[in-house]
Amino acid sequence: MSSKKDQFLTACRNQKLDTVRWGINAGGQQPSSRDENGMTALMICASLNKHKALQMLCDWTRRARMREQLDLTDGNGDGVTALMMAAKFGHEESCSELLDAGCDFKVKCGRGKTAADYARAEGKNEKLARLIERGGEESEEEEEEGEEEEDANAVEGETATQRSKRKKKEMEAKERGGGGAAVAAKESKKGESKKDKDEEEDDGKEAPEPKWPEVKKAMKEKAKELTISRKLEDGEELDLAMFYCSSVNTLKIECGKSLTSLPKEIGKLKNLRVLECEGNKLEALPEELSKLQNLEILRLGRNQIKDLSALKKMNNLVTLVVDNNRLRTLDDFDLGSKSRLITLSANNNEIVDAPSDIGKCTLLTEILLNKNNIEELPGEWGELKEKKVREIDLDDNPIKDSKIKKMMGKSDKFVKELLTYVRKNCKTGLAKKAGNAVKSSKKKKEESEDEDEEKEEKEEKKEETTGDAGKEEQEEQDGDVSETESELEERMSKMSKKEKEKFKRKLVEKQAEKARKVALEKRLKEDAENLKRMEELVISGAGNNDDGEDSDEPIDSDDEEALLARKQKQKQKSKPTFMYALTDEQRKEAEKAEAKRLFEKEKAEREAAEALKRKEEDAKNKAKDLNAVKLDGDAGKDGRYTWSYANGKFDRSVTKTPPKTEHTIEVVIPKLICGRLIGKGGATIKSVSERSKVVRVNIDETKGGAGNSLLVVQGSESAMESARMLFNNAM
């Protein structure tokens, strides 16, 4: 039987998209997987012009951020890439897919040829060669010539939508007999004036001379990518010439903590598609970013950004990464208008409210919001589709809902279960805790300025108001407790379920506090009375000493009765004649002793419960061992214990064939059920192995004959029987 890799590569040759999708998502295969001839999956699809399968592989490299796989060379050592193979055979669709994915079209093979050279020499396709040399972008001159030929009245610079609207108005004007010609003329003049204004804005300033060598090189070569990686010195600014490189569509800026803002000139890069500005110290974004309407990928991680209002009009974004910033909300970003957004990553921020308009982003596949301050999820999240969303990360958030917490920790189908639960149980239109983050920060500053004055006033009035405040609190507590049951029930009937529980808890706490205060006052009163009585008895006892009776003179008598009477009088004298009150130290020691006694009592109860639990577990293990002995005994009568597969389930049977390995079962199964036994990412077979406690479970797809595989299970008979039942449940 062929391996997973062979099946995946065969699917690429035959453009079986379901198998290709399964191979890269669940089968552990990659576009860089090679066949026996050293050809990668990308090269196979490109050389055979399987552009749909090629598009799927290119999308995977883009999502996994592994674009270097696009430029891998063949295994023969000729240095030929997938783009060169597609160009050699003149496959325009495959070349376009590879160029859009970002492959290097300037790289040369071992013979010193580029992909464009292959298209000219062997493919004899000059148009394809020019397309490759431009990096996949169509020529502006050709477009303009085509437009002039098609429509002589076309306005220079108008879009396809504007052109279709203009033509529609012209047709209506002709039908009305020329009545709408003036309207069309006005529209054309508006388009021309608008373009003139844009040109004046763009051309008002001449491009400055480049200061940095990488900028100078990019302007000279009209490069598509520009990377700035350097540390700015004190007072040094970015080289503004880089923002006049109109050919650049990918810009990466890494200048460390010395870069705190981006200049306004960044709005001049009209063709920019990718902007990466990570690992800096940006505190705010310029409003000119909204002019970059072609921008699709924006990475602003590891900065100090507090709001995203500058990105409100950027509706063509596909990927947004703003990890490790200081964002408190995503509402100022207007997430609902980002219909093309696929990846949203805002990990490790201070976000309080989960974005409620996220349900309008129908193409979202990744939502990463871990390490924030999100407590609730709005019901609008239920509008998201389970089939689209592949990953939702909400770890390390103080979410109050215990069911959502359990899903996050254990559920294998977290996305599906979460969206279903939110759709049924969570409320829509939650109040925003973050509110206006900017306004709240201003209010905090104003409050901090007034705090000092308030403290001074409070300290002056504190002595006067303490007595009155204590009385008011006492009256409030008495008022809450003194309410009748009917009044309390009527009051609680107007509350929600959570408010009722909170009110009951507060009422019990107030009653306990009042009882504690009453008990303390009573005890202090009794201690004062005992102390007063003790002082009176001590004073009265000092003046009432009987010299005759209490004298220590010896009795000149041998009468035993007289001696006993004297001893009894001495005992009565030594006894205390007043009530004894504990001091504060003695009371503390008594409380410590009582706490120690309670702790020892709890410890003894806990140990007894653990002993009982151990006893129950021992009884279960003994019963399990007895069951295993019975199974072994039953199997030994007629033969060896084994399985058989029939009618979609595993049956228990007996065989007299000796095993190859002791305590091992080998069952031939159809290949069609292998996927169900393995599960997504191996989850099912791993779960069966852990729960049944067998030694080994694996499926050998190379054995078992045509169309079959071999299931091997090793362990005790009781464990294997448990595994059999678990497999039947899984199927």
ZIUR-V419173 format. One record per residue. N is the residue number from 0. RES is the residue in one small letter. SS is DSSP state (H for helix, E for strand, C for the rest). NEAR is the number of other ideal C-beta (glycine too) atoms within 12 Angstrom. D_LAST is the distance of its C-alpha to the last C-alpha in whole Angstrom. Layout:
# ZIUR-V419173
N_RES_SS_NEAR_D_LAST + N_RES_SS_NEAR_D_LAST
This chain:
# ZIUR-V419173
0_m_C_19_23 + 1_s_C_17_24 + 2_s_C_19_23 + 3_k_H_27_22 + 4_k_H_24_26 + 5_d_H_23_27 + 6_q_H_28_24 + 7_f_H_38_25 + 8_l_H_39_29 + 9_t_H_24_28 + 10_a_H_32_27 + 11_c_H_42_30 + 12_r_H_25_32 + 13_n_H_19_30 + 14_q_C_25_30 + 15_k_C_21_26 + 16_l_H_23_26 + 17_d_H_19_22 + 18_t_H_28_22 + 19_v_H_38_25 + 20_r_H_23_23 + 21_w_H_22_20 + 22_g_H_31_22 + 23_i_H_35_24 + 24_n_H_23_22 + 25_a_C_20_19 + 26_g_C_29_20 + 27_g_C_17_23 + 28_q_C_32_26 + 29_q_C_28_29 + 30_p_C_43_32 + 31_s_C_31_34 + 32_s_C_34_31 + 33_r_E_26_34 + 34_d_C_26_34 + 35_e_C_12_36 + 36_n_C_14_39 + 37_g_C_19_39 + 38_m_C_30_38 + 39_t_E_36_35 + 40_a_H_43_33 + 41_l_H_50_35 + 42_m_H_44_38 + 43_i_H_36_36 + 44_c_H_43_35 + 45_a_H_47_39 + 46_s_H_34_41 + 47_l_C_26_39 + 48_n_C_29_39 + 49_k_C_35_35 + 50_h_H_29_36 + 51_k_H_24_33 + 52_a_H_37_31 + 53_l_H_43_34 + 54_q_H_29_34 + 55_m_H_34_30 + 56_l_H_48_31 + 57_c_H_39_35 + 58_d_H_28_33 + 59_w_H_29_31 + 60_t_H_32_34 + 61_r_H_29_36 + 62_r_H_24_33 + 63_a_C_21_32 + 64_r_C_17_36 + 65_m_C_22_36 + 66_r_H_28_39 + 67_e_H_22_40 + 68_q_H_32_38 + 69_l_H_41_39 + 70_d_H_31_43 + 71_l_C_34_41 + 72_t_C_29_43 + 73_d_C_27_43 + 74_g_C_17_42 + 75_n_C_15_46 + 76_g_C_11_48 + 77_d_C_22_49 + 78_g_C_21_48 + 79_v_C_35_47 + 80_t_C_40_44 + 81_a_H_49_42 + 82_l_H_52_44 + 83_m_H_45_47 + 84_m_H_39_45 + 85_a_H_44_44 + 86_a_H_44_48 + 87_k_H_36_49 + 88_f_C_27_47 + 89_g_C_28_48 + 90_h_C_33_45 + 91_e_H_26_46 + 92_e_H_26_42 + 93_s_H_46_41 + 94_c_H_45_44 + 95_s_H_29_44 + 96_e_H_34_40 + 97_l_H_46_41 + 98_l_H_36_44 + 99_d_H_28_43 + 100_a_H_37_40 + 101_g_C_30_43 + 102_c_C_41_44 + 103_d_C_27_47 + 104_f_C_38_49 + 105_k_C_24_52 + 106_v_C_27_51 + 107_k_C_22_53 + 108_c_C_29_52 + 109_g_C_15_53 + 110_r_C_15_56 + 111_g_C_11_57 + 112_k_C_27_55 + 113_t_C_28_53 + 114_a_H_46_51 + 115_a_H_34_53 + 116_d_H_29_55 + 117_y_H_37_53 + 118_a_H_33_53 + 119_r_H_23_56 + 120_a_H_21_57 + 121_e_C_22_54 + 122_g_C_29_53 + 123_k_C_16_56 + 124_n_C_25_55 + 125_e_H_17_57 + 126_k_H_21_55 + 127_l_H_34_52 + 128_a_H_29_54 + 129_r_H_24_56 + 130_l_H_34_52 + 131_i_H_40_51 + 132_e_H_26_54 + 133_r_C_25_54 + 134_g_C_34_50 + 135_g_C_29_49 + 136_e_C_23_51 + 137_e_C_17_53 + 138_s_C_16_57 + 139_e_H_16_59 + 140_e_H_12_62 + 141_e_H_16_60 + 142_e_H_18_58 + 143_e_H_17_62 + 144_e_H_14_63 + 145_g_H_14_60 + 146_e_H_21_61 + 147_e_H_15_65 + 148_e_H_11_64 + 149_e_H_14_62 + 150_d_C_21_64 + 151_a_C_9_67 + 152_n_C_21_67 + 153_a_C_28_64 + 154_v_C_29_65 + 155_e_C_23_64 + 156_g_C_24_61 + 157_e_C_24_60 + 158_t_C_18_56 + 159_a_H_15_54 + 160_t_H_10_54 + 161_q_H_24_57 + 162_r_H_24_58 + 163_s_H_15_56 + 164_k_H_21_58 + 165_r_H_30_61 + 166_k_H_24_61 + 167_k_H_18_60 + 168_k_H_25_63 + 169_e_H_27_65 + 170_m_H_16_64 + 171_e_H_18_65 + 172_a_H_21_68 + 173_k_H_16_69 + 174_e_H_13_68 + 175_r_C_15_70 + 176_g_C_9_73 + 177_g_C_14_73 + 178_g_C_14_73 + 179_g_C_21_70 + 180_a_H_21_71 + 181_a_H_15_72 + 182_v_H_22_69 + 183_a_H_29_67 + 184_a_H_19_70 + 185_k_H_17_70 + 186_e_H_27_66 + 187_s_H_29_67 + 188_k_H_16_70 + 189_k_H_20_67 + 190_g_H_25_65 + 191_e_H_21_68 + 192_s_H_17_69 + 193_k_H_20_66 + 194_k_H_21_65 + 195_d_H_17_69 + 196_k_H_15_68 + 197_d_H_19_65 + 198_e_H_15_67 + 199_e_H_12_70 + 200_e_H_18_67 + 201_d_H_21_66 + 202_d_H_15_69 + 203_g_C_12_71 + 204_k_C_15_71 + 205_e_C_11_71 + 206_a_C_21_68 + 207_p_C_22_70 + 208_e_C_13_70 + 209_p_C_23_67 + 210_k_C_19_68 + 211_w_C_27_65 + 212_p_H_16_64 + 213_e_H_27_60 + 214_v_H_30_61 + 215_k_H_21_64 + 216_k_H_20_62 + 217_a_H_31_60 + 218_m_H_26_63 + 219_k_H_15_64 + 220_e_H_16_61 + 221_k_C_20_59 + 222_a_C_23_56 + 223_k_C_30_53 + 224_e_E_29_52 + 225_l_E_39_54 + 226_t_E_24_53 + 227_i_E_36_56 + 228_s_E_20_55 + 229_r_C_23_58 + 230_k_C_16_60 + 231_l_C_24_62 + 232_e_C_11_66 + 233_d_C_8_67 + 234_g_C_6_68 + 235_e_C_15_67 + 236_e_C_22_65 + 237_l_C_33_62 + 238_d_C_29_64 + 239_l_H_25_64 + 240_a_H_32_64 + 241_m_H_41_61 + 242_f_H_39_60 + 243_y_H_30_62 + 244_c_C_37_60 + 245_s_C_24_59 + 246_s_C_25_57 + 247_v_C_37_55 + 248_n_C_32_51 + 249_t_E_30_49 + 250_l_E_38_51 + 251_k_E_28_51 + 252_i_E_39_53 + 253_e_E_26_53 + 254_c_C_30_56 + 255_g_H_22_55 + 256_k_H_17_56 + 257_s_H_21_60 + 258_l_C_30_58 + 259_t_C_22_58 + 260_s_C_26_58 + 261_l_C_36_58 + 262_p_C_25_61 + 263_k_H_21_61 + 264_e_H_27_62 + 265_i_H_33_58 + 266_g_H_29_58 + 267_k_H_32_60 + 268_l_C_37_57 + 269_k_C_25_56 + 270_n_C_27_53 + 271_l_C_37_51 + 272_r_C_29_48 + 273_v_E_32_46 + 274_l_E_40_48 + 275_e_E_30_47 + 276_c_C_39_50 + 277_e_C_28_48 + 278_g_C_25_49 + 279_n_C_34_53 + 280_k_C_26_54 + 281_l_C_39_54 + 282_e_C_19_55 + 283_a_C_23_55 + 284_l_C_37_54 + 285_p_C_25_57 + 286_e_H_20_57 + 287_e_H_26_58 + 288_l_H_36_54 + 289_s_H_25_53 + 290_k_H_26_55 + 291_l_C_36_53 + 292_q_C_22_51 + 293_n_C_26_49 + 294_l_C_38_47 + 295_e_C_29_44 + 296_i_E_35_43 + 297_l_E_41_45 + 298_r_E_35_44 + 299_l_C_44_46 + 300_g_C_28_45 + 301_r_C_26_47 + 302_n_C_36_50 + 303_q_C_25_52 + 304_i_C_42_51 + 305_k_C_27_51 + 306_d_C_35_50 + 307_l_C_40_49 + 308_s_H_25_51 + 309_a_H_31_53 + 310_l_H_37_49 + 311_k_C_22_49 + 312_k_C_23_50 + 313_m_C_36_48 + 314_n_C_25_45 + 315_n_C_24_44 + 316_l_C_40_43 + 317_v_C_30_39 + 318_t_E_33_39 + 319_l_E_40_41 + 320_v_E_34_41 + 321_v_C_41_43 + 322_d_C_29_42 + 323_n_C_28_44 + 324_n_C_38_47 + 325_r_C_28_48 + 326_l_C_41_47 + 327_r_C_31_47 + 328_t_C_39_45 + 329_l_C_41_44 + 330_d_H_30_45 + 331_d_H_29_48 + 332_f_H_37_46 + 333_d_C_28_45 + 334_l_H_36_42 + 335_g_H_22_41 + 336_s_H_19_43 + 337_k_C_34_41 + 338_s_C_21_39 + 339_r_C_26_39 + 340_l_C_38_38 + 341_i_C_29_34 + 342_t_E_33_35 + 343_l_E_40_36 + 344_s_E_36_37 + 345_a_C_42_39 + 346_n_C_28_38 + 347_n_C_26_41 + 348_n_C_38_43 + 349_e_C_30_45 + 350_i_C_42_43 + 351_v_C_27_43 + 352_d_C_36_42 + 353_a_C_40_38 + 354_p_C_39_39 + 355_s_H_33_39 + 356_d_H_30_39 + 357_i_H_38_36 + 358_g_H_29_35 + 359_k_H_23_37 + 360_c_C_36_36 + 361_t_C_19_33 + 362_l_C_24_33 + 363_l_C_39_32 + 364_t_C_27_29 + 365_e_E_29_30 + 366_i_E_39_32 + 367_l_E_32_33 + 368_l_C_38_35 + 369_n_C_24_35 + 370_k_C_23_38 + 371_n_C_37_40 + 372_n_C_27_41 + 373_i_C_40_39 + 374_e_C_23_38 + 375_e_C_29_37 + 376_l_C_38_35 + 377_p_C_29_36 + 378_g_H_24_34 + 379_e_H_27_35 + 380_w_H_40_32 + 381_g_H_25_30 + 382_e_H_25_31 + 383_l_C_38_30 + 384_k_C_21_27 + 385_e_C_24_23 + 386_k_C_13_23 + 387_k_C_22_26 + 388_v_C_33_26 + 389_r_C_23_24 + 390_e_E_25_26 + 391_i_E_37_28 + 392_d_E_27_30 + 393_l_C_34_32 + 394_d_C_22_32 + 395_d_C_19_35 + 396_n_C_31_36 + 397_p_C_18_38 + 398_i_C_28_35 + 399_k_C_15_36 + 400_d_C_23_33 + 401_s_H_12_31 + 402_k_H_21_28 + 403_i_H_32_28 + 404_k_H_22_29 + 405_k_H_15_26 + 406_m_H_26_24 + 407_m_H_27_26 + 408_g_H_15_25 + 409_k_H_12_22 + 410_s_C_20_19 + 411_d_C_18_17 + 412_k_C_20_18 + 413_f_H_27_21 + 414_v_H_29_23 + 415_k_H_24_21 + 416_e_H_22_21 + 417_l_H_34_25 + 418_l_H_33_26 + 419_t_H_24_24 + 420_y_H_29_26 + 421_v_H_37_29 + 422_r_H_23_29 + 423_k_H_15_29 + 424_n_H_21_31 + 425_c_C_29_33 + 426_k_C_19_37 + 427_t_C_20_38 + 428_g_C_13_42 + 429_l_C_23_42 + 430_a_C_14_45 + 431_k_C_24_46 + 432_k_C_23_47 + 433_a_C_31_48 + 434_g_C_18_50 + 435_n_C_18_53 + 436_a_H_30_52 + 437_v_H_19_56 + 438_k_H_17_58 + 439_s_H_21_56 + 440_s_H_20_57 + 441_k_H_14_61 + 442_k_H_15_61 + 443_k_H_14_60 + 444_k_H_13_63 + 445_e_H_13_65 + 446_e_H_14_64 + 447_s_H_14_65 + 448_e_H_12_68 + 449_d_H_14_69 + 450_e_H_14_67 + 451_d_H_12_71 + 452_e_H_14_73 + 453_e_H_14_71 + 454_k_H_13_71 + 455_e_H_12_74 + 456_e_H_14_75 + 457_k_H_16_72 + 458_e_H_14_74 + 459_e_H_12_77 + 460_k_H_15_76 + 461_k_H_14_74 + 462_e_H_11_77 + 463_e_H_12_78 + 464_t_H_16_74 + 465_t_H_14_73 + 466_g_H_13_75 + 467_d_H_14_74 + 468_a_H_16_70 + 469_g_H_13_70 + 470_k_H_13_71 + 471_e_H_14_69 + 472_e_H_19_66 + 473_q_H_21_67 + 474_e_H_15_68 + 475_e_H_19_65 + 476_q_H_25_63 + 477_d_H_18_65 + 478_g_H_18_64 + 479_d_H_24_61 + 480_v_H_24_61 + 481_s_H_17_64 + 482_e_C_20_62 + 483_t_C_12_61 + 484_e_H_12_58 + 485_s_H_10_58 + 486_e_H_15_59 + 487_l_H_20_56 + 488_e_H_15_54 + 489_e_H_12_55 + 490_r_H_19_55 + 491_m_H_21_52 + 492_s_H_14_51 + 493_k_C_12_51 + 494_m_C_17_49 + 495_s_C_12_45 + 496_k_H_11_43 + 497_k_H_11_43 + 498_e_H_15_47 + 499_k_H_18_47 + 500_e_H_14_45 + 501_k_H_15_47 + 502_f_H_23_51 + 503_k_H_20_50 + 504_r_H_14_49 + 505_k_H_20_52 + 506_l_H_25_54 + 507_v_H_16_53 + 508_e_H_17_54 + 509_k_H_24_58 + 510_q_H_20_58 + 511_a_H_16_58 + 512_e_H_21_60 + 513_k_H_24_63 + 514_a_H_16_62 + 515_r_H_15_62 + 516_k_H_19_66 + 517_v_H_18_67 + 518_a_H_14_67 + 519_l_H_14_68 + 520_e_H_15_71 + 521_k_H_14_72 + 522_r_H_17_71 + 523_l_H_17_74 + 524_k_H_15_76 + 525_e_H_17_76 + 526_d_H_22_77 + 527_a_H_15_80 + 528_e_H_17_81 + 529_n_H_20_81 + 530_l_H_20_82 + 531_k_H_17_85 + 532_r_H_20_86 + 533_m_H_20_86 + 534_e_H_17_88 + 535_e_H_16_90 + 536_l_H_19_90 + 537_v_H_16_91 + 538_i_H_13_94 + 539_s_H_14_95 + 540_g_H_18_95 + 541_a_H_10_97 + 542_g_C_9_100 + 543_n_C_14_100 + 544_n_C_12_101 + 545_d_C_11_103 + 546_d_H_9_105 + 547_g_H_9_106 + 548_e_H_16_103 + 549_d_H_16_101 + 550_s_C_13_103 + 551_d_C_12_102 + 552_e_C_11_106 + 553_p_C_10_106 + 554_i_C_17_106 + 555_d_C_8_109 + 556_s_C_13_108 + 557_d_C_9_107 + 558_d_C_11_105 + 559_e_H_11_101 + 560_e_H_12_101 + 561_a_H_15_102 + 562_l_H_16_100 + 563_l_H_14_97 + 564_a_H_16_98 + 565_r_H_22_99 + 566_k_H_15_95 + 567_q_H_15_93 + 568_k_H_20_95 + 569_q_H_16_94 + 570_k_H_11_90 + 571_q_H_14_91 + 572_k_H_18_92 + 573_s_H_11_89 + 574_k_C_12_87 + 575_p_C_14_86 + 576_t_C_16_87 + 577_f_C_19_85 + 578_m_C_17_81 + 579_y_C_15_79 + 580_a_C_22_77 + 581_l_C_17_74 + 582_t_C_13_75 + 583_d_H_12_72 + 584_e_H_10_71 + 585_q_H_14_71 + 586_r_H_16_69 + 587_k_H_13_66 + 588_e_H_14_66 + 589_a_H_15_65 + 590_e_H_15_62 + 591_k_H_14_61 + 592_a_H_14_62 + 593_e_H_14_60 + 594_a_H_14_57 + 595_k_H_14_57 + 596_r_H_14_56 + 597_l_H_14_54 + 598_f_H_14_52 + 599_e_H_14_52 + 600_k_H_14_51 + 601_e_H_14_48 + 602_k_H_14_47 + 603_a_H_14_48 + 604_e_H_14_45 + 605_r_H_14_43 + 606_e_H_14_43 + 607_a_H_14_43 + 608_a_H_14_40 + 609_e_H_14_38 + 610_a_H_14_40 + 611_l_H_14_38 + 612_k_H_14_35 + 613_r_H_14_35 + 614_k_H_14_36 + 615_e_H_14_33 + 616_e_H_14_31 + 617_d_H_14_33 + 618_a_H_14_32 + 619_k_H_14_28 + 620_n_H_16_28 + 621_k_H_14_31 + 622_a_H_15_28 + 623_k_H_21_26 + 624_d_H_17_28 + 625_l_H_15_29 + 626_n_H_20_26 + 627_a_H_25_25 + 628_v_H_17_29 + 629_k_H_18_28 + 630_l_H_25_24 + 631_d_H_20_27 + 632_g_H_14_29 + 633_d_H_20_27 + 634_a_H_27_26 + 635_g_H_15_30 + 636_k_H_13_31 + 637_d_H_13_29 + 638_g_C_15_28 + 639_r_E_27_25 + 640_y_E_35_22 + 641_t_E_31_19 + 642_w_E_30_16 + 643_s_E_20_15 + 644_y_E_30_12 + 645_a_E_15_12 + 646_n_C_11_11 + 647_g_C_16_8 + 648_k_E_22_7 + 649_f_E_32_10 + 650_d_E_19_13 + 651_r_E_27_16 + 652_s_E_22_19 + 653_v_E_20_23 + 654_t_E_18_24 + 655_k_C_14_28 + 656_t_C_14_28 + 657_p_C_11_29 + 658_p_C_21_26 + 659_k_C_14_28 + 660_t_C_14_27 + 661_e_C_13_27 + 662_h_C_25_24 + 663_t_E_29_22 + 664_i_E_42_19 + 665_e_E_31_18 + 666_v_E_35_16 + 667_v_E_27_16 + 668_i_E_35_13 + 669_p_E_25_13 + 670_k_H_27_14 + 671_l_H_15_12 + 672_i_H_30_8 + 673_c_H_31_10 + 674_g_H_26_10 + 675_r_H_23_7 + 676_l_H_41_7 + 677_i_H_32_11 + 678_g_C_25_10 + 679_k_H_20_13 + 680_g_H_17_16 + 681_g_H_22_14 + 682_a_H_20_13 + 683_t_H_27_10 + 684_i_H_31_12 + 685_k_H_21_15 + 686_s_H_23_14 + 687_v_H_36_12 + 688_s_H_30_15 + 689_e_H_17_18 + 690_r_H_19_16 + 691_s_H_29_16 + 692_k_C_23_19 + 693_v_C_32_19 + 694_v_C_20_22 + 695_r_E_24_20 + 696_v_E_37_16 + 697_n_E_27_16 + 698_i_E_35_15 + 699_d_E_23_19 + 700_e_C_32_19 + 701_t_C_17_22 + 702_k_C_20_22 + 703_g_C_23_20 + 704_g_C_15_22 + 705_a_C_13_22 + 706_g_C_14_19 + 707_n_E_23_17 + 708_s_E_29_16 + 709_l_E_26_17 + 710_l_E_38_15 + 711_v_E_33_17 + 712_v_E_40_17 + 713_q_E_25_20 + 714_g_C_27_22 + 715_s_C_27_23 + 716_e_H_36_21 + 717_s_H_28_20 + 718_a_H_31_19 + 719_m_H_40_17 + 720_e_H_33_16 + 721_s_H_29_15 + 722_a_H_38_12 + 723_r_H_35_11 + 724_m_H_21_10 + 725_l_H_29_9 + 726_f_H_39_6 + 727_n_H_23_5 + 728_n_H_18_5 + 729_a_H_27_4 + 730_m_C_24_0
